[in-house]
Every structure is written in C-alpha cells, then in structure tokens.
Amino acid sequence: MVAVRKAASTAQGTTTTQVAIIGAGPAGLMLSHLLHRAGIASIVLESRSRAYIEGRVRAGVLEQGTADLLQEAGVGERMRREGLVHHGIELRFDGQAHRIDLTGLTGGRSITVYGQQEVVKDLVQARLDAGGDIRFECGEVAVHGFDGRAPRVTAHGNGQALDIACDFIAGCDGFHGVSRPSIPREALHVHERAYPFAWLGILAAAAPSREELVYAHHERGFALFSMRSRSLTRLYLQVPPDEDVAAWPDDRIWDELDARFEGGDGWRPARGEVLEKSVTGMRSFVAEPMRHGRLFLAGDAAHIVPPTGAKGLNLAMADVRVLAAAFAEHYRGGGEAALDAYSATCLKRVWRAEHFSWWMTAMLHRFPEGDSFHRRLQHAQLEYVVSSRAAATSLAENYVGLPGMR
Ligand SMILES: Cc1cc2nc3c(=O)[nH]c(=O)nc-3n(C[C@H](O)[C@H](O)[C@H](O)COP(=O)(O)OP(=O)(O)OC[C@H]3O[C@@H](n4cnc5c(N)ncnc54)[C@H](O)[C@@H]3O)c2cc1C
C-alpha cells in the first residue's frame, strides 16, 4: 500500500481531495477502499445514516470474481468465515427438481452467499479503521464543473455546508441518485426495458431448509428460495407490478410459496417469523457512456438488471475494480488511456450480464400476456437447460461470472 494524500481544507472552507465519491453503497465503498490501497485520497458522501446502509437487505449472491476481489483487497475475512459457498442451484418446473452443477460445469468455480449488508458493514469498518472519510446523512448533494478541469461537489452535512474540490467525481449513488441526472440528457444513450411483474420479497427468521438456491417456474408464477445466512431465509414471489404488500399476509405468502415450489419430493421452505416484506419492480436499464468529462458512473447509477441472474451487486464491484485501476494508472503518471477506456471496458461485461439477467427472467417468469405458444417456448428452453450439458454450462458460467470478464 502507498501513503494516501490526506484531504485538506482551504481558508475559504473548501476541502480538497483527489476523488469525490457520491454514495456509500457497495460501489462507492469498495472504490474508496481500493483507491486507499493505491495511495489515492477520496471522500465519500452518503445521504443515509450508517445504521441505515448497514441494515439495508438487498442482494446476497457473490460471483467467484467478487468473492476473490474482497479477499484480495483484504476485506474478505468475515465473508470467508460466515459466507456460504454454493456449488449448484436447483431449477423446479413441471413438479420436478433439477440440479445445475455450477462447479462441475465451470472447472471448479462457485458462488458465495453473503448478504450485501454484510459486505457494506465490512467495507465501512475497513474504511473507518484506515481513517477513511465517509460523510453520512448528507443532504442536497450536487456535482459541478465536471465538464472542465475543476470539478466540485457541494452538500450539507452535520449542519454545515460542504464544498469539496476534487480531480474527479465518481457517481456511485445508485439508480435514484444525483450523478446520472446531472449529465446533459443528450450526452447519454439510455436503453430500458420494464417487466410486467415485480418481486414480493421476504426475509424470514428460519434456518435455510435447502442447501442451495431454488428457482421455480410455475403456472402460478416464479418463486425463488435463497438465504442470507445460516439462520435467515430470503424468499421471493412473482407478483403484479405495484402490488400492495398489505394484500399478502404471512400465511398467504407461505401457502403460495409451497404451491410454486412443488417438486415431487415433498420439500417445502421452512417457515419462520417474517422480519421484512417488500415489493421491488423489475427493470433492465443501461446509460452509456459511463463517463462524462470528469464524472464517472459506476454500479446501479449506470445500469440496472432484474435480480433473477443475481448480477447487480457483482456488476457494481466489477465497475469499481476497473475504475480504481484506471485512477491508479492516471496518478502513477500513466496518462488518461485507462480512464478513457473505462466505459467501454465495463459495458462489455454489463451487456453480457444484461443479456443473462433478461434471459433468466424471460425463461422463469409467467408473462401475463404470454399465450400458449410463449409458454411452450419457455418450457422447451427449460427442458434444454436441464438436459443438455452445453446449455447447462452456458447458464453455469454466466451465473458464477465469466472468468475473462472479471
Ligand atoms: C430494493 C432492492 C432489492 C435488491 N435485491 C437484489 C437481490 O435480491 N439480488 C441482487 O442480485 N440484486 C439486488 N438488488 C440490486 C443490488 O442490490 C444493487 O445492484 C447494488 O446495491 C448496487 O450497488 P451500488 O453501490 O451501485 O448502488 P446502491 O447500493 O444503490 O448504493 C448507492 C448509495 O448511494 C446513496 N445515495 C443515493 N442518492 C444519493 C445522493 N443524492 N447523495 C448521496 N448519496 C446518495 C444511497 O443511499 C446508497 O447508499 C436490489 C436492489 C434494490 C434497490
């Protein structure tokens, strides 16, 4: 590791840093951590409190490359102890269960189940232990001057006005942040697909009753069994978009899950107290390029995938790995070539993941407008995936993450 240049405050109350990072999600925190290891100073501005971001339950499947990155970066110790390494997933349809051997089909690769909120906790702790600068509960965050050579970020935090002068801004503030909307509309090409369904997700205090994730395609709709730890089960049901959570009392959810997971073996997810319940819309979205002047977008700020392929968190990590390396090359005197290549490098992986996530979503969900022809095609695809080694390998290598696209 290299000594990090500390942030400095000028007489006018302006703080200077090298990279101002908007958002303390996985992308922003990991970027700040990787920059620190390369001797590059950053300040992270987050609109929420530390407790809020550390308790926010979202993704939980880490690709092999993401787990490796956490280890290599020195923040994988708890994940190694507490994460659950999985070597397969199960597909259920037509009342039968079929296992996809992820590890056997990919030359030994696997996934690790470790909650996103745990990744966030580990990264916040690592940054604070190293004296990192994270400003929580910032309001009115705004980005300025990134078209020229003197970008600035302004905000309010701790009852004070913040004014940060920096070399670059990293917009890691998720889909609803300020960074992407600050770029002139005509400078971005936006690709978008909305899906005619949403996911009702619950977190239950129940030890997982299956060792691997179970994806179910059923005439009543899609369902997913997953877990966040040895004592927490995470389950999802396909529901209409904008479904009211109040329409789903706990018993209705459990009964519906039982119906959709029927697989001829009598297995049912173990029930437990429902700790959290929410409905999330499904969308595919890419804004390109992922850079405008000295403002770089990373993670959900630039792209969204439907969660069926478990790619959102992994894409965010892959982006900032590329971005941190490009900043490091720049500050080592290597020029702008890697920064110039950032967007194109990331978009290759992003579009592969967009396709995979769309493909998994299309194969597994019940489409309200789908006629019998559409349903027969879905069925033919599912049969192919569970009976052809080539088709199963394609699913498996995308699911664990393509090695050449780390
Ligand atoms: C409700 C939900 C459920 C999900 N479930 C799954 C799942 O089950 N499986 C899966 O694979 N993926 C899931 N995802 C996707 C995955 O969680 C994201 O892809 C991942 O969080 C991306 O990380 P990120 O750092 O880019 O963005 P985020 O995690 O969104 O982080 C952005 C950060 O920026 C902050 N911020 C926003 N606006 C501002 C602002 N103006 N100023 C300062 N800070 C700001 C936010 O508070 C947040 O902390 C889910 C996403 C959502 C929203």
Ligand as a Chemical Component Dictionary entry (heavy atoms), coordinates in Angstrom:
data_LIG
# 
_chem_comp.id                   LIG 
_chem_comp.type                 NON-POLYMER 
_chem_comp.pdbx_formal_charge   0 
_chem_comp.three_letter_code    LIG 
# 
loop_
_chem_comp_atom.comp_id 
_chem_comp_atom.atom_id 
_chem_comp_atom.alt_atom_id 
_chem_comp_atom.type_symbol 
_chem_comp_atom.charge 
_chem_comp_atom.model_Cartn_x 
_chem_comp_atom.model_Cartn_y 
_chem_comp_atom.model_Cartn_z 
_chem_comp_atom.pdbx_ordinal 
LIG C1  C1  C 0 -34.791 -2.980 -3.220 1  
LIG C2  C2  C 0 -33.664 -3.677 -3.929 2  
LIG C3  C3  C 0 -33.520 -5.064 -3.816 3  
LIG C4  C4  C 0 -32.495 -5.717 -4.487 4  
LIG N1  N1  N 0 -32.394 -7.073 -4.383 5  
LIG C5  C5  C 0 -31.427 -7.712 -5.051 6  
LIG C6  C6  C 0 -31.313 -9.101 -4.994 7  
LIG O1  O1  O 0 -32.093 -9.765 -4.330 8  
LIG N2  N2  N 0 -30.327 -9.705 -5.715 9  
LIG C7  C7  C 0 -29.451 -8.970 -6.492 10 
LIG O2  O2  O 0 -28.556 -9.535 -7.131 11 
LIG N3  N3  N 0 -29.513 -7.634 -6.549 12 
LIG C8  C8  C 0 -30.480 -6.999 -5.860 13 
LIG N4  N4  N 0 -30.555 -5.665 -5.933 14 
LIG C9  C9  C 0 -29.539 -4.970 -6.712 15 
LIG C10 C10 C 0 -28.261 -4.665 -5.885 16 
LIG O3  O3  O 0 -28.599 -4.504 -4.541 17 
LIG C11 C11 C 0 -27.615 -3.417 -6.481 18 
LIG O4  O4  O 0 -27.225 -3.741 -7.802 19 
LIG C12 C12 C 0 -26.426 -2.895 -5.667 20 
LIG O5  O5  O 0 -26.885 -2.323 -4.468 21 
LIG C13 C13 C 0 -25.640 -1.859 -6.469 22 
LIG O6  O6  O 0 -24.710 -1.211 -5.645 23 
LIG P1  P1  P 0 -24.392 0.328  -5.857 24 
LIG O7  O7  O 0 -23.341 0.665  -4.874 25 
LIG O8  O8  O 0 -24.158 0.609  -7.280 26 
LIG O9  O9  O 0 -25.751 1.106  -5.520 27 
LIG P2  P2  P 0 -26.541 1.223  -4.131 28 
LIG O10 O10 O 0 -26.370 0.013  -3.320 29 
LIG O11 O11 O 0 -27.913 1.656  -4.504 30 
LIG O12 O12 O 0 -25.794 2.399  -3.375 31 
LIG C14 C14 C 0 -25.985 3.763  -3.703 32 
LIG C15 C15 C 0 -25.786 4.592  -2.459 33 
LIG O13 O13 O 0 -25.913 5.955  -2.802 34 
LIG C16 C16 C 0 -26.709 6.610  -1.837 35 
LIG N5  N5  N 0 -27.315 7.779  -2.471 36 
LIG C17 C17 C 0 -28.367 7.823  -3.306 37 
LIG N6  N6  N 0 -28.593 9.085  -3.695 38 
LIG C18 C18 C 0 -27.672 9.848  -3.088 39 
LIG C19 C19 C 0 -27.398 11.238 -3.091 40 
LIG N7  N7  N 0 -28.146 12.085 -3.792 41 
LIG N8  N8  N 0 -26.363 11.695 -2.370 42 
LIG C20 C20 C 0 -25.584 10.848 -1.646 43 
LIG N9  N9  N 0 -25.810 9.509  -1.594 44 
LIG C21 C21 C 0 -26.836 9.031  -2.313 45 
LIG C22 C22 C 0 -27.700 5.545  -1.408 46 
LIG O14 O14 O 0 -28.258 5.807  -0.120 47 
LIG C23 C23 C 0 -26.828 4.300  -1.396 48 
LIG O15 O15 O 0 -26.212 4.087  -0.161 49 
LIG C24 C24 C 0 -31.577 -4.985 -5.276 50 
LIG C25 C25 C 0 -31.726 -3.600 -5.378 51 
LIG C26 C26 C 0 -32.758 -2.947 -4.738 52 
LIG C27 C27 C 0 -32.889 -1.445 -4.891 53 
# 
loop_
_chem_comp_bond.comp_id 
_chem_comp_bond.atom_id_1 
_chem_comp_bond.atom_id_2 
_chem_comp_bond.value_order 
_chem_comp_bond.pdbx_ordinal 
LIG C1  C2  SING 1  
LIG C2  C3  SING 2  
LIG C2  C26 DOUB 3  
LIG C3  C4  DOUB 4  
LIG C4  N1  SING 5  
LIG C4  C24 SING 6  
LIG N1  C5  DOUB 7  
LIG C5  C6  SING 8  
LIG C5  C8  SING 9  
LIG C6  O1  DOUB 10 
LIG C6  N2  SING 11 
LIG N2  C7  SING 12 
LIG C7  O2  DOUB 13 
LIG C7  N3  SING 14 
LIG N3  C8  DOUB 15 
LIG C8  N4  SING 16 
LIG N4  C9  SING 17 
LIG N4  C24 SING 18 
LIG C9  C10 SING 19 
LIG C10 O3  SING 20 
LIG C10 C11 SING 21 
LIG C11 O4  SING 22 
LIG C11 C12 SING 23 
LIG C12 O5  SING 24 
LIG C12 C13 SING 25 
LIG C13 O6  SING 26 
LIG O6  P1  SING 27 
LIG P1  O7  DOUB 28 
LIG P1  O8  SING 29 
LIG P1  O9  SING 30 
LIG O9  P2  SING 31 
LIG P2  O10 DOUB 32 
LIG P2  O11 SING 33 
LIG P2  O12 SING 34 
LIG O12 C14 SING 35 
LIG C14 C15 SING 36 
LIG C15 O13 SING 37 
LIG C15 C23 SING 38 
LIG O13 C16 SING 39 
LIG C16 N5  SING 40 
LIG C16 C22 SING 41 
LIG N5  C17 SING 42 
LIG N5  C21 SING 43 
LIG C17 N6  DOUB 44 
LIG N6  C18 SING 45 
LIG C18 C19 SING 46 
LIG C18 C21 DOUB 47 
LIG C19 N7  SING 48 
LIG C19 N8  DOUB 49 
LIG N8  C20 SING 50 
LIG C20 N9  DOUB 51 
LIG N9  C21 SING 52 
LIG C22 O14 SING 53 
LIG C22 C23 SING 54 
LIG C23 O15 SING 55 
LIG C24 C25 DOUB 56 
LIG C25 C26 SING 57 
LIG C26 C27 SING 58 
# 
